[in-house]
Amino acid sequence: MTTIRIVSDWHRRRAIDAVADAPLGHIVSIKEPTRNTVQNAKLHAMIDDVAKADPLGYGYDAADYKAVFVNAYKAEHRALYGLDGRPFPAPVRTSAFSVKQCADLIELIYAFGAEHGVLWSEK
């Protein structure tokens, strides 16, 4: 599988060549980039800061707060059905978030933190 991030005209030409050389029947996808390592580090540091402050007072850990924020961010929710037939919310993978989605989630956490007096470890 070939993945090319188009960041210059050279990369664009390389992608065009890869498409031209691809065997018939292959599939080409062009998609928005997913979050990057800098965003990922920032997101998790912020969630850790919220968990340390525990402004909701529930004793939530970072994984719990991450689920709370992702649930607040995602307008659409999908239900899965367990082996016993009872529904439960499908997990949302933030690793698949676009750069914009991750930035929006970070802004939501900043707003929450500002409202609840969270002290950020990042200066």
Secondary structure, DSSP 4 states (H G I P E B T S, - for coil): -------SHHHHHHHHHHHHHSPTT------PPBP-HHHHHHHHHHHHHHHHH-TT-S---HHHHHHHHHHHH-S---EEE-TTS-EEEPP--GGG-BHHHHHHHHHHHHHHHHHHTPPPS--
